[in-house]
Amino acid sequence: MSDAGVASRVTNPVWLSSELPGRLYVRALRQYQKLVDLKRLPSKDKVAVPSKEEDRWHTKDGTLFKRWRRTTPPVEPVPTPTPTAPPAQPSELLKFLAINALELSAPASDALLKSRSSEWFQLAGHPGSLAPAGPGTVWKRRAAGDHPGHNPERDAYEALAACPHMRGVIPRYYRELEYDGERFIELQDLLHGFRNPHVMDIKMGTRTFLEDEVSNAHARADLYEKMVRLDPNAPTESEHAARAVTKLRYMQFREQRSSSAEQGFRIEAVKLPGEPALTDLQKIREPHQLAATVARFLGNDERARREIASRLREIRDHFERSDFFKSHEIVGSSIFIIYDDERVGAWLIDFAKTRKIPTGSQVNHRAPWQQGNHEEGFLFGLDRLIQTIETAKLSPQGDEVVEEPDVSR
């Protein structure tokens, strides 16, 4: 998703007996004692209350009970037992506290994921940047290179969550937190509640690198070698002679190898039910290839096509009316599209490279990029993405074959 991490819905209650580590039981007891003592976290660490659908849990007999909240009235203190081995069948409260303690302090363990029958995967983006945190949420690691006081993605999510035009088209933002010396943000797990979904991650814009990433005009031999490995004929005669290229030259070469430069978007990954994710799509660049990939994603589902196109037009409308986007360049962000037999969803995600433009500058997100104008082509690409989805020829059997290119990076 892009860093798009997803986890399937909870299907069975979690037991602490043999499936979860003893440390989780200890953590549950500590969390219980905190609740008893009414010890509150600092306001900056409080978790936003999830929606009604997200905060219900099934007990063993199938009934529902509400998630335990920190605002719960005081309960009578009880003796805290000495942590030893977990009991065979703990109370429903301890089962919940074990989940809650884990959710509030660390990404979910393998045992918890297994007990939830999860099918968690990161569709695209930097491996290891996402971790499932709890039912309906994921943790995303702060981008490499950001110093402690600089977190553009956190700032973007907080600003957009407060924007009436945009809060409904981004993942719900909960908080920033620190764990084991690293900083994370906690976000809504967009696939929570979907059943066997179709998923597509689309990188938006004609430029997916920051201007300051290519400000150094020094030619580099390592980038020349990377270029030659991808395409021996790409360097010019002078670049072959120097055996070096600039970062700008290399980054533009990469954009031109995909559909980003010409179409303003590229398909990063596709996941179809029961099939492995398709991620080697960097050479899908021609309009007919993009249309065929979209057709494969949609199968023969005209309902999904209509609702996805409608949702993307809604995102575009909100984007154009947002004051935030009038003053920021949106580099490297993605559109994350999901649908199953009952639901359709699309969200704008990934803001690690979102930057405020200099005072007095203006961007319309459609104009061609020139060094210093801060245009990134986001809306240019969204216009063409909507057109591609609306005009893709769907196969009656949904079995149109897409050329699968070699990995190019």
C-alpha positions in Angstrom: 0.0 0.0 0.0 1.8 1.1 -2.0 1.6 0.0 1.6 -1.8 -1.7 1.6 -2.1 -4.2 4.4 -5.3 -6.1 5.0 -6.7 -8.7 7.4 -9.8 -10.8 7.1 -12.7 -10.6 9.5 -12.7 -12.4 12.8 -14.5 -15.8 12.5 -13.7 -17.5 15.8 -13.3 -16.4 19.4 -9.6 -16.2 20.6 -8.6 -18.6 23.4 -5.6 -18.2 25.5 -5.0 -21.8 26.4 -2.5 -23.4 24.0 -2.7 -21.0 21.0 -1.3 -17.8 22.5 2.0 -17.2 24.2 2.3 -16.8 28.0 3.5 -13.2 27.5 0.1 -12.3 26.1 -1.6 -13.7 29.2 0.7 -11.6 31.4 0.0 -8.6 29.3 -3.8 -9.2 29.7 -3.4 -9.3 33.4 -1.5 -6.1 33.4 -4.1 -4.4 31.3 -6.8 -5.6 33.6 -5.0 -4.2 36.6 -4.7 -0.8 34.7 -8.4 -0.8 34.2 -9.0 -1.6 37.8 -6.7 1.2 39.0 -8.2 3.6 36.4 -4.8 4.4 35.1 -5.3 6.5 31.9 -2.9 6.8 29.0 -1.9 10.4 28.1 -4.4 12.0 25.8 -2.0 11.7 22.8 -1.9 7.9 23.2 -5.6 7.4 23.4 -7.2 5.3 20.7 -10.1 6.6 18.7 -13.2 4.5 19.4 -13.9 2.3 16.4 -17.2 2.2 14.6 -20.1 0.1 15.9 -19.5 -2.7 13.4 -15.8 -2.9 14.4 -16.2 -3.0 18.2 -18.4 -6.1 18.6 -17.0 -9.5 19.5 -18.5 -12.9 19.4 -18.4 -14.9 22.7 -18.2 -18.7 22.6 -21.9 -19.2 22.6 -22.4 -16.7 19.7 -23.7 -13.7 21.7 -22.2 -10.3 21.3 -20.5 -8.1 23.8 -19.0 -4.6 23.5 -15.3 -3.9 23.4 -13.9 -2.8 26.8 -13.2 1.0 26.7 -11.0 3.1 28.8 -14.0 5.2 29.7 -15.7 2.3 31.5 -16.9 3.1 35.0 -14.7 1.9 37.9 -15.0 -1.8 38.7 -14.4 -3.4 42.0 -10.7 -4.3 42.5 -9.8 -8.0 42.5 -6.5 -9.7 43.5 -4.1 -10.0 40.7 -2.8 -13.5 40.4 0.8 -14.3 39.9 1.4 -14.8 36.2 2.2 -18.4 35.5 1.0 -20.7 32.7 -2.2 -19.6 31.1 -5.4 -21.5 32.3 -7.1 -23.9 30.0 -10.3 -21.8 29.6 -10.0 -18.2 30.8 -13.0 -15.9 31.3 -14.5 -13.9 28.4 -13.1 -10.8 30.0 -9.5 -12.2 30.0 -9.9 -13.3 26.4 -10.9 -9.8 25.4 -8.2 -8.2 27.6 -5.6 -10.4 25.9 -6.6 -9.1 22.5 -6.8 -5.5 23.8 -3.4 -5.6 25.5 -1.9 -6.9 22.3 -3.7 -4.3 20.2 -2.5 -1.5 22.3 1.1 -2.5 22.6 2.4 -4.4 19.7 1.5 -5.7 16.2 -0.4 -9.0 16.3 1.5 -12.2 17.0 1.5 -15.1 14.6 -0.6 -17.1 17.1 -3.3 -14.4 17.3 -3.4 -14.2 13.5 -3.7 -17.9 13.3 -6.5 -18.1 15.9 -8.3 -15.4 14.0 -8.1 -17.4 10.8 -6.6 -14.4 9.1 -5.4 -14.1 5.6 -3.2 -11.1 6.1 -1.0 -9.8 3.4 0.7 -6.6 2.2 -0.3 -6.1 -1.4 2.4 -3.6 -2.4 4.9 -1.1 -0.9 8.0 -1.6 1.1 8.0 -5.1 2.7 7.7 -4.9 6.5 6.2 -1.4 6.6 2.8 -2.7 7.8 1.7 -5.0 10.6 -1.7 -6.1 11.7 -2.4 -4.4 15.0 -5.9 -5.6 16.1 -9.3 -6.4 14.7 -9.9 -3.7 12.0 -6.6 -1.8 12.3 -3.0 -1.9 11.0 0.2 -0.2 12.1 2.3 1.5 9.5 6.0 2.2 10.2 7.3 5.8 9.8 9.0 6.3 6.4 12.8 5.7 6.5 14.7 8.9 6.7 12.1 10.9 8.6 13.6 12.3 11.8 11.6 12.1 15.1 10.0 15.5 14.7 9.2 15.0 11.0 6.3 12.7 10.0 4.6 14.0 6.8 2.3 11.0 6.6 1.0 11.5 10.2 0.5 15.2 9.5 -1.4 14.5 6.3 -3.7 12.0 7.9 -4.4 14.3 10.8 -5.2 17.2 8.5 -7.3 15.1 6.2 -9.2 13.5 9.1 -10.2 17.0 10.1 -11.3 18.0 6.6 -15.0 17.5 5.9 -14.4 16.9 2.2 -11.7 14.2 2.7 -12.3 12.3 5.9 -14.6 9.8 4.2 -12.2 8.9 1.4 -9.1 8.0 3.4 -8.6 5.2 6.0 -9.7 6.1 9.5 -6.7 7.5 11.4 -6.4 6.6 15.0 -3.1 7.7 16.5 0.7 7.8 16.3 2.5 5.6 18.7 6.0 4.3 19.6 6.9 0.6 20.0 10.3 -1.0 20.6 12.0 2.3 19.6 10.1 2.8 16.3 7.3 5.1 15.4 4.0 3.9 13.8 0.6 5.3 12.9 -2.5 3.2 13.4 -5.0 3.1 10.6 -8.2 1.4 9.6 -7.7 -2.0 8.0 -9.6 -1.4 4.7 -10.3 -5.0 4.0 -11.9 -5.7 7.4 -15.3 -7.1 6.7 -14.9 -8.0 3.1 -15.2 -11.7 2.0 -12.9 -13.1 -0.6 -12.4 -9.6 -2.2 -10.8 -8.4 -5.4 -8.1 -5.9 -4.6 -6.2 -3.4 -6.7 -3.4 -1.0 -5.7 -2.8 1.9 -8.1 0.0 4.4 -7.8 -1.2 7.8 -8.9 0.6 10.7 -10.7 3.0 11.4 -13.5 5.8 12.0 -11.0 6.2 9.7 -8.0 9.5 11.1 -6.7 10.1 14.3 -4.7 11.8 17.2 -6.3 14.5 17.3 -3.6 15.3 13.6 -4.4 16.6 14.7 -7.8 18.1 18.1 -7.0 21.6 16.7 -7.1 22.9 16.9 -10.7 25.9 14.7 -10.0 26.0 11.7 -12.4 26.2 8.3 -10.6 27.7 5.1 -11.9 25.4 2.9 -9.7 22.3 4.4 -11.4 23.8 3.9 -14.8 24.3 0.2 -14.0 20.7 -0.1 -12.8 19.5 1.5 -16.0 21.5 -0.8 -18.2 20.3 -3.9 -16.3 16.7 -2.8 -17.1 17.3 -1.7 -20.6 20.8 -1.8 -22.2 19.6 0.6 -25.0 18.2 3.3 -22.6 21.4 5.4 -22.0 22.4 8.0 -24.5 25.7 7.9 -26.3 27.2 10.4 -23.9 25.8 8.5 -20.9 27.4 5.3 -22.2 30.7 7.1 -22.5 30.5 8.5 -19.0 29.0 5.3 -17.6 26.9 7.5 -15.3 23.5 9.1 -15.1 21.9 11.6 -12.8 19.2 10.7 -10.3 16.6 12.8 -12.3 17.4 11.0 -15.5 17.1 7.6 -13.8 13.8 8.4 -12.0 12.3 9.7 -15.2 13.5 6.6 -17.1 11.7 4.5 -14.5 8.5 6.5 -14.8 8.6 6.1 -18.6 8.9 2.3 -18.4 5.5 2.1 -16.7 2.3 3.9 -17.5 3.0 6.7 -15.0 4.6 9.2 -17.4 2.0 8.9 -20.1 -1.2 7.9 -18.3 -0.7 9.4 -14.8 -1.2 6.1 -13.0 0.2 2.6 -12.9 -1.2 -0.6 -11.5 1.1 -1.8 -8.7 -0.7 -5.0 -7.8 -3.9 -7.0 -8.2 -5.2 -9.7 -6.0 -8.1 -12.0 -7.2 -9.9 -14.5 -4.9 -8.1 -17.8 -4.7 -5.1 -16.6 -6.7 -1.7 -15.3 -5.8 -1.2 -11.5 -6.0 0.0 -10.1 -9.3 2.8 -7.6 -8.5 5.1 -7.8 -11.6 3.1 -5.2 -13.5 5.6 -2.4 -14.0 5.7 -3.0 -17.8 1.9 -2.7 -18.2 2.1 0.7 -19.8 0.0 0.9 -23.0 -3.7 1.8 -22.8 -4.9 -1.5 -24.1 -2.7 -3.4 -21.5 -4.2 -1.2 -18.7 -7.7 -1.9 -20.0 -7.1 -5.6 -20.1 -5.7 -5.6 -16.6 -8.7 -3.7 -15.3 -11.1 -6.1 -17.2 -9.4 -9.1 -15.5 -9.8 -7.4 -12.1 -13.5 -6.7 -12.8 -14.3 -10.1 -14.4 -17.9 -9.6 -15.7 -19.2 -7.6 -12.7 -20.9 -4.6 -14.2 -22.2 -3.6 -10.8 -18.6 -3.4 -9.4 -17.6 -1.3 -12.5 -20.4 1.2 -12.0 -19.9 1.5 -8.2 -16.1 1.8 -8.4 -16.3 4.5 -11.1 -18.9 6.4 -9.0 -16.6 6.2 -6.0 -13.6 7.4 -7.9 -15.6 10.4 -9.2 -16.6 11.1 -5.6 -12.9 11.0 -4.5 -12.0 13.4 -7.4 -14.8 15.8 -6.5 -13.7 15.9 -2.8 -10.1 16.3 -3.8 -10.8 19.3 -6.0 -12.8 21.0 -3.3 -10.2 20.3 -0.5 -8.1 23.3 0.7 -5.4 20.8 1.8 -4.8 19.7 -1.8 -4.7 23.2 -3.1 -1.6 23.8 -0.9 0.2 20.4 -1.1 1.8 18.2 -3.7 0.6 14.6 -3.4 3.6 12.5 -4.6 3.5 8.7 -4.6 0.0 8.3 -3.2 -2.3 5.5 -4.2 -5.9 4.6 -4.9 -6.8 1.3 -3.1 -9.9 -0.5 -4.6 -11.7 -3.4 -3.1 -14.9 -5.2 -3.9 -16.7 -8.5 -3.1 -20.1 -9.9 -3.8 -21.8 -7.3 -1.5 -19.6 -4.3 -1.1 -17.4 -1.9 -3.1 -14.8 0.5 -1.6 -12.0 2.8 -2.8 -9.8 5.0 -0.7 -6.9 7.4 -1.2 -3.8 6.1 0.8 -0.1 6.7 1.3 1.0 10.2 2.2 4.7 9.7 3.1 5.7 12.0 0.2 3.0 14.6 0.6 4.6 18.1 1.0 3.3 21.6 1.5 4.1 23.8 -1.5 5.9 27.1 -1.0 3.7 30.1 -0.1 2.5 31.8 -3.3 2.8 28.7 -5.4 -0.3 27.1 -7.0 -0.9 23.6 -8.3 -3.8 22.1 -10.2 -2.6 18.5 -10.2 -3.0 18.1 -13.9 -0.4 20.3 -15.5 2.9 18.8 -16.7 5.8 18.8 -14.2 8.7 21.1 -14.6 11.4 21.4 -11.9 10.1 23.7 -9.3 6.4 23.9 -10.2 5.4 21.0 -7.8 2.9 19.5 -10.1 2.6 15.7 -9.8 -0.3 14.9 -12.2 -2.5 13.2 -9.6 -5.8 14.4 -11.1 -4.5 13.9 -14.6 -4.0 10.3 -13.7 -7.4 10.0 -11.9 -9.2 11.3 -14.9 -7.6 8.6 -17.1 -8.1 5.9 -14.5 -11.9 6.6 -14.4 -12.0 6.6 -18.1 -10.1 3.2 -18.3 -12.5 1.6 -15.8 -15.6 2.9 -17.5 -14.5 1.8 -21.0 -12.7 -1.5 -20.3 -14.3 -4.3 -22.3 -15.4 -7.0 -19.8 -15.2 -10.6 -20.8 -18.4 -12.6 -20.2 -16.3 -15.2 -18.4 -14.0 -12.7 -16.8 -11.0 -14.7 -18.2 -9.3 -12.2 -20.5 -5.6 -12.9 -20.4 -3.2 -10.1 -19.4 0.4 -10.1 -20.6 2.5 -10.8 -17.6 5.8 -9.0 -17.9 9.1 -9.7 -16.4 10.0 -8.0 -13.1 11.6 -4.7 -14.0 12.6 -3.5 -10.5 
